[in-house]
Amino acid sequence: MMLRTFMFGSLLFLIINTTAAQSEKDEMKAWIKIEGKMKCLTVCAKFKNEGSKTIAINYVLKTKKEGRSGNSTSIQKGKCISPIDKQLTLSEVRMNLSQKDNLFVSLFVYHNKQIVAQDSVVLHGDNE
């Protein structure tokens, strides 16, 4: 009987924590904004905390460019405090993109070592 009570309590605890974690994720938005022309692009990693408290976040912005001139990869990581309802620019990358180049960008945002928001973009240089 005691084991059954313990198992039920543990299951209830997991369900509540999973639901709370999901609603927390729904309150955090991350996106990649690309500005400029192909020959001079600015890639911005953006984040907005729409929750009810200020939080500490970690982020990773990965960019990979493939083309005739070769491949290049950049990874930028950082930490910051995200106030409530304020849009942040986490990181910026500037680059040139030529015809036949492909650009892959990924953004991951973590809170308490769990991913809470992410975005990715694929851009083809021949779509000028």
DSSP file (Angstrom, degrees, kcal/mol; ACC not computed):
  #  RESIDUE AA STRUCTURE BP1 BP2  ACC     N-H-->O    O-->H-N    N-H-->O    O-->H-N    TCO  KAPPA ALPHA  PHI   PSI    X-CA   Y-CA   Z-CA
    1    1 A M     >        0   0    0      0, 0.0     4,-2.1     0, 0.0     5,-0.2   0.000 360.0 360.0 360.0 -43.2    0.0    0.0    0.0
    2    2 A M  H  >  +     0   0    0      1,-0.2     4,-2.3     2,-0.2     5,-0.1   0.892 360.0  51.2 -64.7 -39.1    2.8    2.4    0.9
    3    3 A L  H  > S+     0   0    0      2,-0.2     4,-2.7     1,-0.2    -1,-0.2   0.900 108.7  51.2 -64.1 -41.0    4.6    1.6   -2.4
    4    4 A R  H  > S+     0   0    0      2,-0.2     4,-2.4     1,-0.2    -2,-0.2   0.903 110.4  48.8 -63.7 -41.4    1.4    2.3   -4.3
    5    5 A T  H  X S+     0   0    0     -4,-2.1     4,-2.4     2,-0.2    -2,-0.2   0.907 112.2  49.1 -63.7 -42.7    1.0    5.7   -2.6
    6    6 A F  H  X S+     0   0    0     -4,-2.3     4,-2.5     2,-0.2    -2,-0.2   0.920 111.5  48.7 -63.0 -44.4    4.6    6.5   -3.3
    7    7 A M  H  X S+     0   0    0     -4,-2.7     4,-2.4     2,-0.2    -2,-0.2   0.907 112.2  48.5 -63.6 -42.5    4.3    5.6   -7.0
    8    8 A F  H  X S+     0   0    0     -4,-2.4     4,-2.5     2,-0.2    -1,-0.2   0.916 112.4  48.8 -63.7 -43.3    1.1    7.6   -7.4
    9    9 A G  H  X S+     0   0    0     -4,-2.4     4,-2.3     2,-0.2    -2,-0.2   0.908 112.0  48.8 -62.8 -42.7    2.7   10.6   -5.7
   10   10 A S  H  X S+     0   0    0     -4,-2.5     4,-2.2     2,-0.2    -2,-0.2   0.909 111.9  48.9 -64.4 -42.5    5.8   10.4   -7.9
   11   11 A L  H  X S+     0   0    0     -4,-2.4     4,-2.2     2,-0.2    -2,-0.2   0.913 111.5  49.2 -63.7 -43.5    3.7   10.1  -11.1
   12   12 A L  H  X S+     0   0    0     -4,-2.5     4,-2.3     1,-0.2    -1,-0.2   0.904 110.0  52.0 -62.5 -41.6    1.6   13.1  -10.1
   13   13 A F  H  X S+     0   0    0     -4,-2.3     4,-2.4     1,-0.2    -2,-0.2   0.911 110.2  48.5 -60.6 -44.4    4.8   15.1   -9.4
   14   14 A L  H  X S+     0   0    0     -4,-2.2     4,-2.4     2,-0.2    -2,-0.2   0.891 111.0  50.1 -64.5 -40.4    6.2   14.2  -12.8
   15   15 A I  H  X S+     0   0    0     -4,-2.2     4,-2.2     2,-0.2    -2,-0.2   0.922 112.3  46.9 -64.6 -44.1    3.0   15.2  -14.6
   16   16 A I  H  X S+     0   0    0     -4,-2.3     4,-2.4     2,-0.2    -2,-0.2   0.924 114.0  47.5 -64.4 -45.1    2.8   18.6  -12.8
   17   17 A N  H  X S+     0   0    0     -4,-2.4     4,-2.5     2,-0.2    -2,-0.2   0.892 111.7  50.1 -64.8 -40.0    6.5   19.3  -13.5
   18   18 A T  H  X S+     0   0    0     -4,-2.4     4,-2.1     2,-0.2    -1,-0.2   0.908 112.1  47.7 -65.1 -42.0    6.2   18.4  -17.2
   19   19 A T  H  X S+     0   0    0     -4,-2.2     4,-2.2     2,-0.2    -2,-0.2   0.904 112.9  48.6 -65.1 -41.8    3.1   20.6  -17.6
   20   20 A A  H  X S+     0   0    0     -4,-2.4     4,-2.0     1,-0.2    -2,-0.2   0.902 111.1  50.2 -65.5 -40.8    4.8   23.5  -15.8
   21   21 A A  H  X S+     0   0    0     -4,-2.5     4,-2.0     1,-0.2    -1,-0.2   0.891 110.4  50.3 -65.3 -39.0    7.9   23.1  -18.0
   22   22 A Q  H  X S+     0   0    0     -4,-2.1     4,-1.9     2,-0.2    -2,-0.2   0.915 110.7  48.0 -66.4 -42.3    5.8   23.1  -21.2
   23   23 A S  H  X S+     0   0    0     -4,-2.2     4,-0.7     1,-0.2    -1,-0.2   0.857 109.8  54.1 -67.9 -31.9    3.9   26.3  -20.2
   24   24 A E  H >< S+     0   0    0     -4,-2.0     3,-0.8     1,-0.2    -1,-0.2   0.908 107.8  50.1 -64.3 -41.9    7.2   27.9  -19.4
   25   25 A K  H >< S+     0   0    0     -4,-2.0     3,-1.6     1,-0.2    -2,-0.2   0.873 104.3  58.4 -63.0 -37.4    8.5   27.1  -22.9
   26   26 A D  H 3< S+     0   0    0     -4,-1.9    -1,-0.2     1,-0.3    -2,-0.2   0.714 101.6  56.7 -65.8 -19.4    5.4   28.5  -24.4
   27   27 A E  T << S+     0   0    0     -3,-0.8    23,-3.5    -4,-0.7     2,-0.5   0.394  96.4  74.5 -92.8   2.2    6.2   31.9  -22.7
   28   28 A M  E <   -A   49   0A   0     -3,-1.6     2,-0.4    88,-0.3    21,-0.2  -0.969  61.8-169.4-122.0 128.0    9.7   32.1  -24.3
   29   29 A K  E     +A   48   0A   0     19,-2.6    19,-2.5    -2,-0.5     2,-0.4  -0.949   6.0 179.8-121.2 133.5   10.1   33.0  -28.0
   30   30 A A  E     +A   47   0A   0     -2,-0.4     2,-0.3    88,-0.3    88,-0.3  -0.988  10.3 165.2-129.1 141.0   13.4   32.9  -30.0
   31   31 A W  E     -A   46   0A   0     15,-1.7    15,-3.1    -2,-0.4     2,-0.5  -0.990  32.5-125.3-152.8 160.0   13.7   33.8  -33.7
   32   32 A I  E     -A   45   0A   0     -2,-0.3     2,-0.5    13,-0.2    13,-0.2  -0.926  22.7-162.9-108.7 126.9   16.4   34.6  -36.3
   33   33 A K  E     -A   44   0A   0     11,-2.7    11,-3.1    -2,-0.5     2,-0.5  -0.944   1.0-163.0-113.0 128.9   16.0   37.8  -38.2
   34   34 A I  E     +A   43   0A   0     -2,-0.5     2,-0.3     9,-0.2     9,-0.2  -0.953  13.9 176.1-115.2 125.9   17.9   38.3  -41.5
   35   35 A E  E     +A   42   0A   0      7,-2.6     7,-2.5    -2,-0.5     2,-0.1  -0.863  35.1  30.7-125.8 158.9   18.4   41.8  -42.8
   36   36 A G  E    S-A   41   0A   0     -2,-0.3     2,-0.2     5,-0.2     5,-0.2  -0.336  87.3 -52.0  94.8-174.6   20.2   43.4  -45.8
   37   37 A K  E >   -A   40   0A   0      3,-0.6     3,-1.9    -2,-0.1    60,-0.1  -0.551  56.2 -98.2 -98.7 166.4   21.0   42.2  -49.3
   38   38 A M  T 3  S+     0   0    0      1,-0.3    59,-2.6    -2,-0.2     3,-0.5   0.833 122.4  53.7 -54.5 -37.0   22.8   38.9  -50.2
   39   39 A K  T 3  S+     0   0    0      1,-0.3    -1,-0.3    57,-0.2     2,-0.1   0.631 123.9  25.2 -77.6 -10.7   26.1   40.6  -50.6
   40   40 A C  E <  S+A   37   0A   0     -3,-1.9    -3,-0.6    56,-0.1    -1,-0.3  -0.553  81.3 173.7-152.5  79.9   25.9   42.1  -47.1
   41   41 A L  E     -AB  36  95A   0     54,-2.9    54,-2.1    -3,-0.5     2,-0.5  -0.623  19.2-157.2 -92.5 147.1   23.7   40.1  -44.7
   42   42 A T  E     -AB  35  94A   0     -7,-2.5    -7,-2.6    -2,-0.3     2,-0.6  -0.993   8.3-162.7-119.8 122.5   23.1   40.7  -41.0
   43   43 A V  E     -AB  34  93A   0     50,-3.4    50,-2.3    -2,-0.5     2,-0.4  -0.921   9.8-169.0-105.7 122.3   21.8   37.7  -39.0
   44   44 A C  E     -AB  33  92A   0    -11,-3.1   -11,-2.7    -2,-0.6     2,-0.6  -0.936  16.2-146.8-116.8 133.7   20.4   38.6  -35.6
   45   45 A A  E     -AB  32  91A   0     46,-2.6    45,-2.7    -2,-0.4    46,-0.9  -0.888  26.5-170.0 -95.6 120.6   19.4   36.1  -32.9
   46   46 A K  E     -AB  31  89A   0    -15,-3.1   -15,-1.7    -2,-0.6     2,-0.3  -0.793  10.4-178.4-114.9 153.5   16.4   37.5  -31.0
   47   47 A F  E     -AB  30  88A   0     41,-2.0    41,-3.2    -2,-0.3     2,-0.4  -0.992   7.1-172.1-150.7 143.3   14.6   36.4  -27.8
   48   48 A K  E     -AB  29  87A   0    -19,-2.5   -19,-2.6    -2,-0.3     2,-0.8  -0.982  14.5-149.9-139.9 128.2   11.6   37.6  -25.8
   49   49 A N  E     +A   28   0A   0     37,-0.7    36,-3.3    34,-0.5    37,-0.3  -0.857  18.7 173.1 -95.3 107.1   10.6   36.4  -22.3
   50   50 A E        +     0   0    0    -23,-3.5   -22,-0.2    -2,-0.8    -1,-0.1   0.161  46.6 106.3 -99.9  16.8    6.8   36.6  -22.2
   51   51 A G  S    S-     0   0    0    -24,-0.3    34,-0.1     2,-0.2    -2,-0.0   0.057  84.3-101.2 -82.3-164.3    6.7   34.9  -18.8
   52   52 A S  S    S+     0   0    0     32,-0.1     2,-0.3     1,-0.1    32,-0.1   0.368  94.5  44.7-105.3   2.9    6.0   36.3  -15.3
   53   53 A K  S    S-     0   0    0     30,-0.1    -2,-0.2    29,-0.1     2,-0.2  -0.993  83.8-101.5-147.2 154.0    9.6   36.5  -14.0
   54   54 A T        -     0   0    0     -2,-0.3     2,-0.3    30,-0.1    -2,-0.0  -0.515  46.6-170.4 -69.5 138.0   13.1   37.6  -15.0
   55   55 A I  E     -C   82   0B   0     27,-2.0    27,-3.6    -2,-0.2     2,-0.5  -0.907  25.3-121.8-133.0 159.1   15.2   34.6  -16.0
   56   56 A A  E     -C   81   0B   0     -2,-0.3    56,-0.4    25,-0.2     2,-0.3  -0.867  36.9-175.3 -97.2 132.4   18.8   33.7  -16.8
   57   57 A I  E     -C   80   0B   0     23,-2.9    23,-2.2    -2,-0.5     2,-0.3  -0.904  20.1-153.4-128.0 156.7   19.4   32.1  -20.2
   58   58 A N  E     -CD  79 110B   0     52,-2.2    52,-3.3    -2,-0.3     2,-0.3  -0.925  20.5-168.5-118.5 149.9   22.2   30.6  -22.2
   59   59 A Y  E     -CD  78 109B   0     19,-2.3    19,-1.7    -2,-0.3     2,-0.4  -0.968  16.6-159.4-140.7 157.4   22.1   30.6  -26.0
   60   60 A V  E     -CD  77 108B   0     48,-2.3    48,-2.3    -2,-0.3     2,-0.5  -0.986   6.6-169.6-135.9 124.0   24.0   29.1  -29.0
   61   61 A L  E     -CD  76 107B   0     15,-3.0    15,-2.8    -2,-0.4     2,-0.5  -0.971   9.2-171.9-114.7 118.9   23.9   30.6  -32.5
   62   62 A K  E     -CD  75 106B   0     44,-2.8    44,-2.5    -2,-0.5     2,-0.4  -0.937   4.3-177.4-113.7 130.4   25.3   28.4  -35.2
   63   63 A T  E     -CD  74 105B   0     11,-2.8    11,-2.8    -2,-0.5     2,-0.4  -0.988   1.8-177.3-125.3 138.5   25.9   29.6  -38.7
   64   64 A K  E     -CD  73 104B   0     40,-2.4    40,-2.8    -2,-0.4     2,-0.5  -0.986   4.6-168.2-136.9 125.0   27.2   27.5  -41.6
   65   65 A K  E     -CD  72 103B   0      7,-2.8     7,-2.3    -2,-0.4     2,-0.4  -0.954   4.5-174.4-115.0 129.2   27.9   28.8  -45.1
   66   66 A E  E     +CD  71 102B   0     36,-2.7    36,-3.0    -2,-0.5     2,-0.3  -0.978  25.8 116.2-122.9 134.6   28.6   26.4  -48.0
   67   67 A G  E >  S-C   70   0B   0      3,-1.1     3,-1.5    -2,-0.4    34,-0.1  -0.952  73.1 -59.8-171.6-169.0   29.6   27.5  -51.4
   68   68 A R  T 3  S+     0   0    0     31,-0.3     3,-0.1    -2,-0.3    -1,-0.1   0.834 125.6  53.2 -61.3 -35.0   32.1   27.7  -54.3
   69   69 A S  T 3  S-     0   0    0      1,-0.3    -1,-0.3    -3,-0.0     2,-0.3   0.461 121.7 -96.3 -83.8   1.0   34.7   29.4  -52.1
   70   70 A G  E <   -C   67   0B   0     -3,-1.5    -3,-1.1     2,-0.0     2,-0.3  -0.737  47.5 -57.2 119.9-168.8   34.5   26.7  -49.4
   71   71 A N  E     -C   66   0B   0     -2,-0.3     2,-0.3    -5,-0.2    -5,-0.2  -0.870  39.7-175.3-116.2 147.4   32.7   26.2  -46.2
   72   72 A S  E     -C   65   0B   0     -7,-2.3    -7,-2.8    -2,-0.3     2,-0.4  -0.998   3.6-166.8-141.7 144.6   32.7   28.2  -43.0
   73   73 A T  E     -C   64   0B   0     -2,-0.3     2,-0.4    -9,-0.2    -9,-0.2  -0.988   2.7-173.7-131.9 138.9   31.1   27.6  -39.6
   74   74 A S  E     -C   63   0B   0    -11,-2.8   -11,-2.8    -2,-0.4     2,-0.4  -0.998   3.0-171.3-132.8 135.3   30.7   30.0  -36.7
   75   75 A I  E     -C   62   0B   0     -2,-0.4     2,-0.5   -13,-0.2   -13,-0.2  -0.988   4.7-174.3-127.2 122.6   29.3   29.2  -33.2
   76   76 A Q  E     -C   61   0B   0    -15,-2.8   -15,-3.0    -2,-0.4     2,-0.3  -0.966   5.3-177.5-117.0 131.6   28.6   32.0  -30.8
   77   77 A K  E     +C   60   0B   0     -2,-0.5     2,-0.3   -17,-0.2   -17,-0.2  -0.912  10.2 151.9-125.5 152.5   27.6   31.2  -27.2
   78   78 A G  E     -C   59   0B   0    -19,-1.7   -19,-2.3    -2,-0.3     2,-0.3  -0.990  31.0-130.9-167.3 173.1   26.5   33.5  -24.4
   79   79 A K  E     +C   58   0B   0     -2,-0.3     2,-0.3   -21,-0.2   -21,-0.2  -0.960  29.6 157.2-130.8 148.2   24.6   34.1  -21.2
   80   80 A C  E     -C   57   0B   0    -23,-2.2   -23,-2.9    -2,-0.3     2,-0.5  -0.986  41.3-106.0-161.4 168.1   22.3   36.9  -20.2
   81   81 A I  E     -C   56   0B   0     -2,-0.3   -25,-0.2   -25,-0.2   -27,-0.0  -0.881  30.4-152.7 -99.1 129.4   19.5   37.9  -18.0
   82   82 A S  E     -C   55   0B   0    -27,-3.6   -27,-2.0    -2,-0.5     3,-0.1  -0.884   8.7-152.8-108.5 106.4   16.1   38.2  -19.7
   83   83 A P    >   -     0   0    0      0, 0.0     3,-1.0     0, 0.0   -34,-0.5  -0.237  37.8 -77.8 -68.8 166.0   13.7   40.7  -18.1
   84   84 A I  T 3  S-     0   0    0      1,-0.2   -34,-0.2   -32,-0.1   -30,-0.1  -0.432 106.5  -6.4 -67.2 133.8   10.0   40.2  -18.5
   85   85 A D  T 3  S+     0   0    0    -36,-3.3     2,-0.4     1,-0.2    -1,-0.2   0.760  97.1 127.5  56.5  34.8    8.4   41.3  -21.8
   86   86 A K    <   -     0   0    0     -3,-1.0   -37,-0.7   -37,-0.3     2,-0.4  -0.986  56.4-131.4-123.7 130.6   11.6   42.8  -23.3
   87   87 A Q  E     -B   48   0A   0     -2,-0.4     2,-0.4   -39,-0.2   -39,-0.2  -0.648  27.5-164.3 -80.0 129.5   13.0   41.8  -26.7
   88   88 A L  E     -B   47   0A   0    -41,-3.2   -41,-2.0    -2,-0.4     2,-0.7  -0.879  21.5-141.5-114.7 145.3   16.7   41.1  -26.7
   89   89 A T  E     -B   46   0A   0     -2,-0.4   -43,-0.2   -43,-0.2     3,-0.1  -0.937  21.8-177.4 -98.9 110.3   19.3   40.8  -29.5
   90   90 A L  E     -     0   0A   0    -45,-2.7     2,-0.3    -2,-0.7    -1,-0.2   0.864  60.7 -13.0 -78.0 -37.9   21.4   37.9  -28.3
   91   91 A S  E     -B   45   0A   0    -46,-0.9   -46,-2.6     2,-0.0     2,-0.4  -0.988  54.6-149.8-162.0 156.9   24.0   37.9  -31.1
   92   92 A E  E     -B   44   0A   0     -2,-0.3     2,-0.4   -48,-0.2   -48,-0.2  -0.996   8.0-172.9-135.8 142.1   24.7   39.3  -34.5
   93   93 A V  E     -B   43   0A   0    -50,-2.3   -50,-3.4    -2,-0.4     2,-0.4  -1.000   7.3-159.6-132.9 134.3   26.7   37.9  -37.5
   94   94 A R  E     +B   42   0A   0     -2,-0.4     2,-0.3   -52,-0.2   -52,-0.2  -0.933  24.7 151.5-113.6 139.5   27.5   39.8  -40.7
   95   95 A M  E     -B   41   0A   0    -54,-2.1   -54,-2.9    -2,-0.4     2,-0.4  -0.990  41.5-114.1-159.2 163.3   28.5   38.0  -43.8
   96   96 A N        -     0   0    0     -2,-0.3     2,-0.5   -56,-0.2   -57,-0.2  -0.856  25.4-164.9-101.2 138.6   28.5   38.0  -47.6
   97   97 A L        -     0   0    0    -59,-2.6     2,-0.2    -2,-0.4   -57,-0.1  -0.990   6.9-167.2-126.9 123.6   26.4   35.5  -49.5
   98   98 A S    >   -     0   0    0     -2,-0.5     3,-1.9     1,-0.2    27,-0.2  -0.516  39.1 -73.1-100.8 170.1   27.1   34.8  -53.2
   99   99 A Q  T 3  S+     0   0    0      1,-0.3   -31,-0.3    -2,-0.2    -1,-0.2  -0.358 122.3  24.5 -59.5 145.9   25.0   33.0  -55.8
  100  100 A K  T 3  S+     0   0    0      1,-0.3    -1,-0.3   -33,-0.1     2,-0.2   0.372  96.2 122.9  75.0  -2.2   25.2   29.3  -55.3
  101  101 A D    <   -     0   0    0     -3,-1.9    24,-3.9   -34,-0.1     2,-0.4  -0.628  48.3-153.8 -84.2 148.9   26.0   29.7  -51.5
  102  102 A N  E     -DE  66 124B   0    -36,-3.0   -36,-2.7    -2,-0.2     2,-0.5  -0.977   3.8-159.2-121.8 139.0   23.8   28.2  -48.9
  103  103 A L  E     -DE  65 123B   0     20,-3.1    20,-2.9    -2,-0.4     2,-0.5  -0.975   5.4-171.5-121.7 128.6   23.4   29.5  -45.4
  104  104 A F  E     -DE  64 122B   0    -40,-2.8   -40,-2.4    -2,-0.5     2,-0.4  -0.982   8.1-178.0-119.1 124.1   22.2   27.4  -42.4
  105  105 A V  E     -DE  63 121B   0     16,-2.8    16,-2.5    -2,-0.5     2,-0.4  -0.984   3.0-178.5-126.9 133.6   21.5   29.2  -39.2
  106  106 A S  E     -DE  62 120B   0    -44,-2.5   -44,-2.8    -2,-0.4     2,-0.4  -0.993   6.2-167.0-131.8 139.4   20.3   27.6  -35.9
  107  107 A L  E     -DE  61 119B   0     12,-2.9    12,-1.9    -2,-0.4     2,-0.4  -0.994   5.2-177.4-127.3 129.4   19.5   29.3  -32.6
  108  108 A F  E     -DE  60 118B   0    -48,-2.3   -48,-2.3    -2,-0.4     2,-0.4  -0.994   5.6-165.9-127.1 131.9   19.0   27.4  -29.3
  109  109 A V  E     -DE  59 117B   0      8,-2.6     7,-2.9    -2,-0.4     8,-1.4  -0.974   8.3-166.4-121.5 132.1   18.0   29.1  -26.0
  110  110 A Y  E     -DE  58 115B   0    -52,-3.3   -52,-2.2    -2,-0.4     2,-0.4  -0.893  13.1-174.6-120.0 145.4   18.4   27.3  -22.6
  111  111 A H  E >  S- E   0 114B   0      3,-2.6     3,-1.5    -2,-0.3   -54,-0.1  -0.983  83.7  -5.3-135.7 127.1   17.1   28.0  -19.1
  112  112 A N  T 3  S-     0   0    0    -56,-0.4     3,-0.1    -2,-0.4    -1,-0.1   0.893 130.3 -59.8  53.3  42.5   18.2   25.7  -16.3
  113  113 A K  T 3  S+     0   0    0      1,-0.2     2,-0.4   -55,-0.0    -1,-0.3   0.608 116.5 111.2  64.1  15.8   20.1   23.5  -18.8
  114  114 A Q  E <  S-E  111   0B   0     -3,-1.5    -3,-2.6     0, 0.0     2,-0.3  -0.958  75.7-112.4-118.8 139.2   16.8   22.8  -20.7
  115  115 A I  E     +E  110   0B   0     -2,-0.4    -5,-0.3    -5,-0.2     3,-0.1  -0.516  38.5 169.2 -70.0 129.1   16.0   24.0  -24.1
  116  116 A V  E     +     0   0B   0     -7,-2.9     2,-0.3     1,-0.4   -88,-0.3   0.589  62.7   9.9-116.1 -18.6   13.1   26.5  -23.9
  117  117 A A  E     +E  109   0B   0     -8,-1.4    -8,-2.6   -88,-0.1    -1,-0.4  -0.982  61.0 170.0-159.5 151.4   13.1   28.1  -27.4
  118  118 A Q  E     -E  108   0B   0     -2,-0.3     2,-0.3   -88,-0.3   -88,-0.3  -0.988   5.8-179.5-159.3 160.2   14.7   27.5  -30.8
  119  119 A D  E     -E  107   0B   0    -12,-1.9   -12,-2.9    -2,-0.3     2,-0.3  -0.973   5.3-166.7-155.7 158.7   14.6   28.6  -34.5
  120  120 A S  E     -E  106   0B   0     -2,-0.3     2,-0.3   -14,-0.2   -14,-0.2  -0.991   0.5-166.7-150.8 153.0   16.4   27.8  -37.7
  121  121 A V  E     -E  105   0B   0    -16,-2.5   -16,-2.8    -2,-0.3     2,-0.4  -0.996   6.6-161.1-140.2 141.2   16.7   29.3  -41.2
  122  122 A V  E     -E  104   0B   0     -2,-0.3     2,-0.4   -18,-0.2   -18,-0.2  -0.997  14.3-174.4-122.5 127.7   18.0   28.0  -44.5
  123  123 A L  E     -E  103   0B   0    -20,-2.9   -20,-3.1    -2,-0.4     2,-0.5  -0.986  11.9-153.9-127.7 130.4   18.9   30.6  -47.2
  124  124 A H  E >   -E  102   0B   0     -2,-0.4     3,-1.7   -22,-0.2   -22,-0.2  -0.900  11.7-144.8-105.2 127.6   20.0   29.8  -50.7
  125  125 A G  G >  S+     0   0    0    -24,-3.9     3,-0.7    -2,-0.5   -23,-0.1   0.707  95.3  67.9 -64.1 -22.3   22.1   32.5  -52.5
  126  126 A D  G 3  S+     0   0    0    -25,-0.3    -1,-0.3     1,-0.2   -27,-0.1   0.416  83.6  75.9 -80.6   5.5   20.5   31.8  -55.9
  127  127 A N  G <         0   0    0     -3,-1.7    -1,-0.2     1,-0.2    -2,-0.1  -0.035 360.0 360.0-100.1  29.9   17.2   33.2  -54.5
  128  128 A E    <         0   0    0     -3,-0.7    -1,-0.2   -91,-0.0   -90,-0.1   0.514 360.0 360.0 -54.0 360.0   18.5   36.9  -54.8
